[in-house]
Amino acid sequence: MTIKTETKTEKYTLLTEQIAALIEGETDQVAVMANVCAAIHEAMGFWWTGFYRVKDGELVLGPFQGPVACMHIGFGKGVCGTAWKERRTIVVPDVEQFPGHIACSSLSRSEIVVPIFSKEGEVVGVLDIDSKDLATFDAIDSQYLEAICAHLG
């Protein structure tokens, strides 16, 4: 008996289709973030998956899957705040090597943060994903997560 193991690209392709169907027609951003977060977390098996929303000049914790997290992150602080400030996806193979990393948990070893842009081009939030393993995230994750986040602004 042969068991087929899906590649990362195959998983993301199916996930992207599932998310598009899941959020079609929904206008409540928190509901969308909650289901997108759950879909990513379930499909990809990440350790922590969640959103931070820009509110009153800082990032405020939004819907997430995983253990408790930091509730407020300043502009330019940690990986999330830096992705917001620099307006770009940041992949961190080893969080201990990222200057100013905010350790919500000592179990986090690698991280990817993807900004979410409004139609006007402003950063309105970030998708933050952590792994217990080093070097979990790569260009494939960036490509697909950026495409997913493009539907959220």
Backbone as a chain_set.jsonl record, in Angstrom:
{"seq": "MTIKTETKTEKYTLLTEQIAALIEGETDQVAVMANVCAAIHEAMGFWWTGFYRVKDGELVLGPFQGPVACMHIGFGKGVCGTAWKERRTIVVPDVEQFPGHIACSSLSRSEIVVPIFSKEGEVVGVLDIDSKDLATFDAIDSQYLEAICAHLG", "coords": {"N": [[0.838, -1.178, 0.0], [0.645, 2.158, -0.919], [1.177, 5.287, 0.429], [0.247, 8.493, -0.263], [1.963, 11.445, 0.161], [1.199, 14.764, 0.552], [2.689, 17.561, -1.042], [4.093, 20.653, 0.164], [3.315, 22.746, -1.527], [1.056, 21.6, -2.795], [-0.634, 21.325, -0.563], [-0.996, 24.031, 0.128], [-2.231, 24.966, -2.229], [-4.733, 23.648, -2.215], [-5.636, 24.657, 0.254], [-5.805, 27.419, -0.281], [-7.88, 27.486, -2.152], [-9.953, 26.473, -0.533], [-10.125, 28.5, 1.423], [-10.887, 30.716, -0.143], [-13.489, 29.963, -0.887], [-14.623, 29.742, 1.621], [-14.631, 32.362, 2.697], [-16.01, 33.866, 0.902], [-18.234, 36.426, 0.203], [-18.533, 37.128, 2.881], [-18.594, 39.777, 5.185], [-17.759, 40.561, 7.679], [-14.851, 41.276, 9.257], [-13.537, 40.147, 11.508], [-14.765, 37.658, 11.757], [-13.976, 36.549, 9.318], [-11.162, 36.527, 9.655], [-10.995, 34.75, 11.817], [-11.908, 32.269, 10.746], [-10.117, 31.951, 8.592], [-7.697, 31.804, 9.937], [-8.114, 29.437, 11.453], [-8.391, 27.591, 9.351], [-5.853, 27.682, 8.078], [-4.205, 26.89, 10.204], [-5.157, 24.299, 10.79], [-4.828, 22.949, 8.311], [-2.074, 23.177, 7.776], [-0.71, 22.564, 10.082], [0.713, 24.19, 11.862], [2.348, 25.614, 14.802], [1.503, 27.985, 16.122], [-0.899, 30.207, 15.006], [-2.082, 33.214, 13.887], [-3.754, 36.457, 13.955], [-2.887, 39.904, 14.104], [-4.291, 43.058, 14.603], [-4.168, 46.391, 13.37], [-4.626, 48.95, 15.584], [-5.353, 51.932, 17.112], [-2.672, 52.841, 16.833], [-1.035, 50.643, 17.394], [-0.325, 47.084, 17.245], [-2.892, 44.852, 17.858], [-3.915, 41.899, 19.406], [-5.723, 39.539, 17.531], [-8.045, 37.141, 16.164], [-6.894, 33.802, 16.762], [-5.097, 30.634, 16.725], [-3.835, 28.335, 18.967], [-1.49, 28.47, 21.775], [-1.765, 30.952, 24.48], [-1.059, 34.427, 23.74], [0.975, 37.375, 23.11], [-0.641, 40.462, 23.699], [-0.472, 43.112, 22.817], [1.503, 44.853, 20.488], [4.067, 47.008, 19.623], [4.622, 49.495, 17.026], [7.101, 48.678, 14.769], [8.277, 46.947, 16.554], [9.561, 43.778, 17.528], [9.02, 40.871, 15.391], [6.482, 41.051, 14.209], [5.775, 43.823, 14.492], [7.864, 44.903, 13.028], [7.418, 43.879, 10.436], [5.068, 45.252, 9.912], [5.997, 47.952, 10.012], [7.958, 47.899, 7.962], [6.439, 47.08, 5.877], [6.368, 44.572, 4.622], [6.678, 41.013, 4.02], [8.155, 38.994, 6.475], [10.437, 36.477, 7.011], [11.661, 34.414, 9.463], [14.155, 32.328, 10.19], [15.325, 31.505, 12.592], [14.276, 32.529, 15.548], [15.743, 33.433, 17.707], [17.847, 34.727, 16.607], [16.858, 37.062, 15.651], [16.983, 40.448, 16.018], [15.549, 42.041, 18.793], [13.374, 40.345, 18.999], [10.191, 39.403, 20.164], [9.414, 37.383, 22.69], [6.787, 35.613, 23.071], [6.406, 33.032, 23.696], [8.697, 30.607, 24.809], [8.89, 28.367, 23.295], [8.634, 28.917, 20.621], [10.382, 28.804, 17.605], [10.845, 29.431, 14.899], [9.504, 31.806, 12.505], [6.966, 33.457, 10.551], [5.756, 36.46, 9.226], [3.164, 38.202, 7.73], [2.141, 41.116, 6.177], [-1.105, 42.715, 6.051], [-2.886, 44.481, 3.729], [-4.97, 47.36, 3.259], [-7.473, 48.372, 0.842], [-6.652, 50.876, 0.2], [-3.975, 50.748, 0.515], [-2.835, 50.827, 3.029], [-1.32, 49.319, 5.918], [-3.262, 47.131, 7.69], [-3.209, 45.088, 9.407], [-1.548, 42.054, 10.517], [-0.604, 38.731, 9.589], [0.516, 36.253, 11.625], [2.66, 33.573, 12.082], [3.936, 30.896, 13.89], [6.468, 28.414, 14.507], [7.521, 25.426, 16.178], [9.838, 24.415, 15.294], [13.077, 24.992, 13.822], [13.716, 27.04, 10.939], [11.304, 26.627, 9.438], [9.776, 28.019, 7.561], [9.545, 29.267, 4.186], [10.089, 30.462, 0.779], [7.849, 29.419, -0.511], [5.874, 29.351, 1.497], [5.713, 32.138, 1.941], [4.77, 33.054, -0.592], [2.177, 31.827, -0.871], [0.867, 32.554, 1.53], [0.927, 35.329, 1.351], [-0.756, 35.633, -0.856], [-3.15, 34.685, 0.232], [-3.525, 36.612, 2.263], [-3.921, 38.843, 0.696], [-6.575, 38.768, 0.052], [-7.8, 39.639, 2.312], [-7.754, 42.316, 2.962]], "CA": [[0.0, 0.0, 0.0], [1.406, 3.391, -1.021], [0.499, 6.452, 1.004], [0.716, 9.704, -0.915], [2.163, 12.589, 1.037], [1.066, 16.007, -0.187], [3.769, 18.526, -0.919], [3.673, 21.935, 0.742], [2.601, 23.479, -2.573], [-0.261, 20.988, -2.951], [-1.433, 21.699, 0.61], [-1.364, 25.446, 0.012], [-3.171, 25.125, -3.339], [-6.045, 23.25, -1.691], [-5.996, 25.595, 1.317], [-6.19, 28.688, -0.905], [-9.227, 27.273, -2.715], [-10.878, 26.339, 0.588], [-10.301, 29.815, 2.052], [-11.672, 31.562, -1.057], [-14.9, 29.553, -0.756], [-15.026, 29.975, 3.011], [-14.83, 33.78, 3.023], [-16.785, 34.528, -0.147], [-19.452, 37.116, 0.618], [-18.532, 37.517, 4.304], [-18.12, 41.153, 5.344], [-17.231, 40.781, 9.024], [-13.415, 40.98, 9.215], [-13.138, 39.261, 12.6], [-15.236, 36.32, 11.378], [-13.095, 36.086, 8.243], [-9.859, 36.209, 10.252], [-11.139, 33.563, 12.661], [-11.965, 31.073, 9.917], [-8.866, 31.832, 7.832], [-6.713, 31.34, 10.906], [-8.392, 28.033, 11.75], [-8.123, 26.797, 8.153], [-4.393, 27.596, 7.917], [-3.664, 26.126, 11.335], [-5.553, 22.903, 10.629], [-4.262, 22.362, 7.094], [-0.615, 23.188, 7.723], [-0.169, 21.998, 11.313], [1.639, 25.098, 12.533], [2.225, 25.642, 16.25], [0.682, 29.143, 16.475], [-1.358, 30.902, 13.807], [-3.02, 34.238, 14.308], [-3.763, 37.804, 13.386], [-2.842, 41.129, 14.892], [-4.94, 44.149, 13.881], [-3.712, 47.737, 13.701], [-5.664, 49.666, 16.325], [-4.825, 53.002, 17.962], [-1.229, 52.977, 16.715], [-0.299, 49.438, 17.784], [-0.939, 45.831, 16.824], [-3.687, 44.257, 18.929], [-4.205, 40.499, 19.137], [-7.0, 39.194, 16.932], [-8.307, 35.7, 16.184], [-5.703, 32.959, 16.652], [-5.136, 29.233, 17.13], [-2.604, 27.998, 19.672], [-1.435, 28.931, 23.158], [-1.938, 32.393, 24.698], [-0.091, 35.237, 23.008], [1.106, 38.793, 23.45], [-1.859, 41.143, 23.275], [-0.164, 44.397, 22.186], [2.854, 44.946, 19.93], [4.3, 48.353, 19.103], [5.098, 49.726, 15.663], [8.534, 48.443, 14.643], [8.757, 46.064, 17.626], [9.474, 42.353, 17.233], [8.849, 40.507, 13.984], [5.196, 41.595, 13.742], [5.874, 45.271, 14.362], [8.816, 45.197, 11.954], [6.716, 43.621, 9.175], [4.15, 46.393, 9.76], [6.795, 49.138, 9.707], [8.645, 47.758, 6.677], [5.409, 46.796, 4.871], [6.804, 43.414, 3.843], [6.71, 39.73, 4.694], [9.435, 38.672, 7.102], [10.651, 35.083, 7.358], [12.729, 34.316, 10.448], [14.49, 30.915, 10.375], [15.668, 31.271, 14.0], [13.833, 33.748, 16.234], [16.778, 33.906, 18.635], [18.779, 35.535, 15.832], [16.17, 38.278, 15.202], [17.135, 41.496, 17.034], [14.305, 42.574, 19.338], [12.282, 39.37, 18.947], [9.33, 39.369, 21.34], [9.187, 35.969, 22.999], [5.522, 35.299, 23.742], [6.635, 31.685, 24.207], [10.057, 30.111, 24.568], [8.805, 27.235, 22.381], [8.68, 29.396, 19.241], [11.748, 28.722, 17.066], [10.88, 30.162, 13.633], [8.297, 32.626, 12.382], [6.699, 34.234, 9.346], [4.743, 37.49, 9.43], [2.722, 38.743, 6.445], [1.233, 42.259, 6.366], [-2.395, 42.764, 5.356], [-3.061, 45.847, 3.245], [-6.309, 47.808, 2.88], [-7.566, 48.759, -0.57], [-5.934, 52.145, 0.071], [-2.545, 50.491, 0.634], [-2.366, 50.922, 4.413], [-1.265, 48.061, 6.656], [-4.369, 47.084, 8.648], [-2.97, 43.973, 10.304], [-0.551, 41.084, 10.075], [-0.769, 37.31, 9.87], [1.722, 35.802, 12.323], [2.676, 32.124, 12.243], [5.135, 30.414, 14.581], [6.737, 26.987, 14.503], [8.43, 24.93, 17.215], [11.046, 23.953, 14.606], [13.879, 25.988, 13.118], [13.677, 27.121, 9.471], [10.078, 26.021, 8.912], [9.135, 28.829, 6.525], [10.369, 29.564, 3.014], [9.442, 31.254, -0.267], [6.526, 28.84, -0.8], [4.969, 29.899, 2.517], [5.532, 33.568, 1.648], [3.944, 33.207, -1.788], [0.776, 31.455, -0.648], [0.294, 33.345, 2.622], [0.699, 36.67, 0.804], [-1.954, 35.551, -1.7], [-4.3, 34.587, 1.142], [-3.703, 37.9, 2.934], [-4.397, 39.824, -0.289], [-8.043, 38.709, 0.061], [-8.317, 40.045, 3.614], [-7.723, 43.763, 3.159]], "C": [[0.889, 1.249, 0.0], [0.572, 4.53, -0.452], [1.101, 7.695, 0.367], [0.82, 10.821, 0.119], [2.089, 13.852, 0.184], [2.289, 16.887, 0.014], [3.209, 19.798, -0.284], [2.863, 22.734, -0.277], [1.2, 22.915, -2.781], [-1.179, 21.345, -1.78], [-1.915, 23.141, 0.502], [-2.364, 25.681, -1.12], [-4.586, 24.774, -2.88], [-6.541, 24.229, -0.628], [-6.489, 26.92, 0.734], [-7.591, 28.597, -1.504], [-10.274, 27.197, -1.606], [-11.167, 27.703, 1.215], [-11.132, 30.733, 1.168], [-13.161, 31.24, -0.934], [-15.443, 29.91, 0.622], [-15.388, 31.435, 3.278], [-15.664, 34.533, 1.988], [-18.07, 35.126, 0.41], [-19.49, 37.546, 2.075], [-17.92, 38.91, 4.445], [-17.536, 41.433, 6.727], [-15.765, 40.326, 9.069], [-12.973, 40.03, 10.321], [-13.567, 37.824, 12.292], [-14.344, 35.724, 10.295], [-11.743, 35.672, 8.82], [-9.921, 34.928, 11.078], [-11.129, 32.288, 11.821], [-10.709, 30.877, 9.081], [-7.768, 31.28, 8.736], [-6.895, 29.851, 11.193], [-8.064, 27.142, 10.553], [-6.619, 26.611, 7.936], [-3.808, 26.676, 8.977], [-3.938, 24.632, 11.166], [-4.846, 22.249, 9.443], [-2.749, 22.203, 7.16], [0.043, 22.647, 8.996], [0.853, 22.877, 12.016], [1.382, 25.123, 14.029], [1.338, 26.8, 16.721], [0.37, 29.885, 15.19], [-2.345, 31.967, 14.248], [-2.835, 35.578, 13.621], [-3.569, 38.844, 14.476], [-3.424, 42.223, 14.016], [-4.349, 45.48, 14.314], [-4.873, 48.468, 14.355], [-4.987, 50.665, 17.242], [-3.297, 53.01, 17.992], [-0.403, 51.797, 17.195], [-0.993, 48.224, 17.181], [-1.628, 45.216, 18.035], [-4.066, 42.84, 18.497], [-5.62, 40.321, 18.593], [-7.222, 37.694, 17.03], [-7.011, 34.901, 16.004], [-6.014, 31.536, 17.068], [-3.804, 28.927, 17.786], [-2.634, 28.538, 21.086], [-1.57, 30.457, 23.261], [-0.781, 33.163, 24.077], [-0.017, 36.644, 23.564], [-0.129, 39.525, 22.913], [-1.607, 42.452, 22.548], [1.286, 44.387, 21.716], [3.001, 46.321, 19.286], [4.804, 48.364, 17.669], [6.612, 49.553, 15.636], [9.122, 47.512, 15.686], [8.565, 44.603, 17.241], [9.303, 42.096, 15.743], [7.561, 41.119, 13.438], [5.258, 43.101, 13.506], [6.827, 45.701, 13.263], [8.183, 44.96, 10.59], [5.729, 44.757, 8.876], [4.929, 47.621, 9.308], [7.408, 49.071, 8.31], [7.712, 47.373, 5.537], [5.797, 45.617, 3.987], [6.739, 42.158, 4.694], [8.111, 39.498, 5.252], [9.426, 37.196, 7.485], [11.858, 35.026, 8.287], [13.019, 32.835, 10.708], [14.779, 30.538, 11.828], [15.352, 32.547, 14.77], [14.875, 34.297, 17.209], [17.817, 34.774, 17.935], [18.144, 36.836, 15.334], [16.288, 39.34, 16.285], [15.778, 42.035, 17.493], [13.129, 41.626, 19.273], [11.506, 39.401, 20.26], [8.955, 37.913, 21.59], [7.891, 35.797, 23.785], [5.607, 33.899, 24.336], [8.057, 31.26, 23.875], [10.06, 28.929, 23.605], [8.869, 27.643, 20.911], [10.131, 29.419, 18.764], [11.898, 29.447, 15.732], [9.523, 30.809, 13.409], [8.199, 33.224, 10.989], [5.592, 35.225, 9.679], [4.461, 38.15, 8.085], [1.798, 39.93, 6.707], [-0.04, 42.124, 5.543], [-2.64, 44.228, 4.997], [-4.529, 46.137, 2.935], [-6.306, 48.119, 1.383], [-6.809, 50.06, -0.839], [-4.427, 51.98, 0.241], [-1.972, 50.63, 2.028], [-2.305, 49.535, 5.037], [-2.343, 48.104, 7.732], [-4.215, 45.939, 9.645], [-1.842, 43.112, 9.765], [-1.023, 39.679, 10.415], [0.561, 36.845, 10.447], [1.625, 34.295, 12.514], [4.005, 31.713, 12.851], [5.225, 28.895, 14.474], [7.653, 26.637, 15.665], [9.765, 24.489, 16.622], [11.778, 25.118, 13.95], [13.603, 25.904, 11.614], [12.461, 26.43, 8.85], [9.591, 26.716, 7.647], [10.102, 29.19, 5.406], [9.571, 30.378, 2.004], [8.062, 30.715, -0.633], [5.503, 29.366, 0.202], [4.677, 31.362, 2.225], [4.564, 33.77, 0.497], [2.47, 32.947, -1.494], [0.128, 32.276, 0.47], [0.054, 34.786, 2.187], [-0.558, 36.685, -0.073], [-3.215, 35.462, -0.835], [-4.576, 35.934, 1.796], [-4.204, 38.984, 1.977], [-5.925, 39.862, -0.344], [-8.643, 39.287, 1.336], [-8.396, 41.545, 3.816], [-8.96, 44.449, 2.675]], "O": [[1.785, 1.373, 0.835], [-0.592, 4.708, -0.813], [2.308, 7.924, 0.444], [-0.128, 11.096, 0.854], [2.828, 13.994, -0.791], [2.852, 16.948, 1.107], [1.994, 19.984, -0.211], [1.842, 23.329, 0.068], [0.248, 23.681, -2.93], [-2.359, 21.633, -1.978], [-3.083, 23.44, 0.75], [-3.258, 26.515, -0.981], [-5.528, 25.526, -3.133], [-7.718, 24.589, -0.608], [-7.48, 27.476, 1.205], [-8.39, 29.525, -1.375], [-11.351, 27.783, -1.72], [-12.319, 28.024, 1.505], [-11.994, 31.457, 1.668], [-13.993, 32.145, -0.883], [-16.592, 30.331, 0.758], [-16.343, 31.715, 4.002], [-15.985, 35.706, 2.18], [-18.887, 34.427, 1.009], [-20.404, 38.269, 2.469], [-16.857, 39.188, 3.89], [-16.878, 42.456, 6.917], [-15.475, 39.138, 8.935], [-12.109, 39.185, 10.088], [-12.814, 36.882, 12.539], [-13.999, 34.544, 10.343], [-11.237, 34.594, 8.51], [-8.997, 34.115, 11.037], [-10.421, 31.335, 12.146], [-10.278, 29.741, 8.882], [-7.008, 30.396, 8.341], [-5.926, 29.093, 11.175], [-7.516, 26.053, 10.726], [-6.166, 25.505, 7.643], [-3.011, 25.789, 8.672], [-3.052, 23.804, 11.375], [-4.33, 21.136, 9.554], [-2.2, 21.219, 6.664], [1.226, 22.308, 8.984], [1.755, 22.375, 12.687], [0.319, 24.701, 14.483], [0.513, 26.622, 17.617], [1.259, 30.16, 14.384], [-3.336, 31.661, 14.91], [-1.912, 35.795, 12.837], [-4.024, 38.685, 15.609], [-3.101, 42.317, 12.832], [-4.06, 45.679, 15.494], [-5.953, 48.597, 13.778], [-4.143, 50.294, 18.058], [-2.697, 53.168, 19.055], [0.806, 51.928, 17.387], [-2.109, 48.323, 16.671], [-1.028, 45.075, 19.101], [-4.486, 42.618, 17.362], [-6.582, 40.878, 19.123], [-6.641, 37.041, 17.898], [-6.147, 35.267, 15.206], [-7.046, 31.26, 17.679], [-2.751, 29.227, 17.223], [-3.67, 29.011, 21.554], [-1.498, 31.162, 22.255], [0.319, 32.639, 23.908], [-0.841, 37.051, 24.382], [-0.6, 39.241, 21.812], [-2.435, 42.874, 21.741], [2.183, 43.969, 22.448], [2.153, 46.741, 18.498], [5.34, 47.374, 17.17], [7.327, 50.208, 16.395], [10.335, 47.302, 15.712], [7.528, 44.232, 16.691], [9.43, 43.012, 14.931], [7.549, 41.648, 12.327], [4.846, 43.592, 12.455], [6.629, 46.741, 12.634], [8.387, 45.756, 9.673], [5.578, 45.17, 7.726], [4.559, 48.263, 8.325], [7.386, 50.051, 7.566], [8.12, 47.34, 4.376], [5.591, 45.64, 2.773], [6.742, 42.222, 5.923], [9.114, 39.768, 4.591], [8.531, 36.726, 8.188], [12.937, 35.518, 7.954], [12.231, 32.156, 11.366], [14.52, 29.412, 12.251], [16.077, 33.536, 14.659], [14.883, 35.492, 17.502], [18.583, 35.478, 18.592], [18.809, 37.63, 14.668], [15.745, 39.158, 17.375], [14.956, 42.439, 16.669], [11.99, 42.049, 19.472], [12.099, 39.423, 21.339], [8.259, 37.295, 20.786], [7.895, 35.831, 25.016], [4.968, 33.604, 25.346], [8.555, 31.528, 22.781], [11.125, 28.523, 23.141], [9.131, 26.805, 20.047], [11.002, 29.98, 19.429], [12.954, 30.016, 15.454], [8.526, 30.43, 14.023], [9.21, 33.468, 10.329], [4.61, 34.874, 10.333], [5.374, 38.596, 7.39], [0.781, 39.78, 7.384], [-0.05, 41.503, 4.48], [-2.605, 45.102, 5.863], [-5.245, 45.28, 2.416], [-5.254, 48.125, 0.743], [-6.38, 50.316, -1.964], [-3.679, 52.951, 0.128], [-0.756, 50.56, 2.207], [-3.129, 48.673, 4.731], [-2.348, 48.995, 8.581], [-4.982, 45.826, 10.601], [-1.262, 43.39, 8.715], [-1.742, 39.464, 11.391], [1.61, 37.025, 9.828], [0.633, 33.793, 13.042], [5.068, 32.128, 12.389], [4.22, 28.194, 14.367], [8.468, 27.456, 16.088], [10.714, 24.219, 17.357], [11.161, 26.113, 13.569], [13.295, 24.835, 11.087], [12.587, 25.727, 7.848], [9.049, 26.065, 6.754], [11.296, 29.392, 5.627], [8.512, 30.917, 2.325], [7.19, 31.489, -1.028], [4.405, 29.775, -0.177], [3.521, 31.783, 2.258], [3.636, 34.572, 0.6], [1.614, 33.764, -1.834], [-1.039, 32.652, 0.362], [-0.924, 35.403, 2.611], [-1.332, 37.641, -0.035], [-4.227, 36.093, -1.14], [-5.728, 36.359, 1.878], [-4.846, 39.941, 2.41], [-6.506, 40.872, -0.742], [-9.863, 39.416, 1.439], [-9.045, 42.004, 4.755], [-9.07, 45.671, 2.778]]}, "num_chains": 1, "name": "protein.A"}
